[in-house]
Amino acid sequence: MKIVILAAGKSSRIYEKIKKNKCLIDINGESLIQNSIKKIIKTKKVREEDIYIVTGYKPDLIKSNLRKNFKNINFIYNKYFQKKEMLYSMILAMKQINDNFICLYSDILFTQSTLNKLMRKKYSSNIKITILKNWQKIWRYKDKSIYKDAENLKINYQTNLLQSIGQKIIKDIPKYQYMGMLYIPKLEFKSVFNVYSKFENKRKMHLTMFLNKLIKNKIKVYGIPTSDFWYEFDDYDDYKNFLNLNKIL
């Protein structure tokens, strides 16, 4: 299995405040991306040389941050990082890796337990994502409106199959939220590439909307529910609110 971390964007909503890539935010003395890599390696299911970082904006900052402790990590450069969303970074990585892989956002803080759940053999021949149960509590910590900041997610509670994902929440509040953690088996690569190739407007398509396209094309996507701690750093307010939260944890 391979692990891909998507870290190509400029992070414009936070960059002016922190003056560095968002994945380099300090979390208890180490960068966010270092924290993710340590958890990946601790699973003992992935070697350091099986980890790939997709870079774009200021890649040398990320490389210098990681090379001190991780000598064998691979880097993939996305030269279109200014024009395309992270979905393109994922497709770019898939074309180079050609193996079962887990794709992670670089701006999330997750637990070892969540990653282990995604790595389990259950649904291993299908696409699967981790979905957060207690997400409204996190949104209160982030001080964000769920109607403006969160996305809708519908799931069959008997089968754990996703029915839709990526739309704005209009009325009913969903039970789960996507966590930026996605598993795609090599068996599904062809199907993913086929769906991706059909859409002309894929340059700005978000990853969750693409997952919804997969579902509409009859490709099974399973949800793995979890109540583990999770946090996402979208903007500087998220970072400030996390510092206050971190004092409580």
Sequence and secondary structure as in RCSB ss.txt:
>XXXX:A:sequence
MKIVILAAGKSSRIYEKIKKNKCLIDINGESLIQNSIKKIIKTKKVREEDIYIVTGYKPDLIKSNLRKNFKNINF
IYNKYFQKKEMLYSMILAMKQINDNFICLYSDILFTQSTLNKLMRKKYSSNIKITILKNWQKIWRYKDKSIYKDA
ENLKINYQTNLLQSIGQKIIKDIPKYQYMGMLYIPKLEFKSVFNVYSKFENKRKMHLTMFLNKLIKNKIKVYGIP
TSDFWYEFDDYDDYKNFLNLNKIL
>XXXX:A:secstr
 EEEEEE S  HHHHHHH S GGG EETTEEHHHHHHHHHHHTSSS GGGEEEEE SSHHHHHHHHHTT SS EE
EE TTTTTS HHHHHHHHHHHH S EEEEESSEE  HHHHHHHHSSTTTTSEEEEEESSHHHHHHHHT  HHHH 
EEEEE TTT BEEEEEEE  SS  S EEEEEEEE GGGHHHHHHHHHT TTGGG  HHHHHHHHHHTT  EEEEE
E S  EE  SHHHHHHHHHHHHH 
